[in-house]
Amino acid sequence: MAATPPENISIEREEGDSKGRYVARLEGIEAEMTYSRAGQAMIIIDHTHVPDALRGRSVGQALVRRAVEDARAEGRSIVPLCPFAKAQIARHPEWQDVLKH
């Protein structure tokens, strides 16, 4: 069973014209998930990096969850090219409504 993400995790989104990233900060350490925008209605998650010091604490899962929540709120769909993000979405049927079909 996966650990619950820590309560004191802070996730911010930084978005430019064509690319963006989610950054999780915990105990002064950053984890990130990057994506590219494909028009206004789709993002392509291309990379997730969680430093060793944060592994096993569901930080990566929290990043994917935030992207799913934002996609729902903004009417976007997600294409998870990153193997980690793809696996997380596959494990959570309740997140699959945002997948690009």
Secondary structure, 3 states (H helix, E strand, C coil): CCCCCCCCCEEEEEECCCEEEEEEEECCEEEEEEEEECCCCEEEEEEEECCHHHCCCCHHHHHHHHHHHHHHHHCCEEEECCHHHHHHHHHCHHHHHHECC
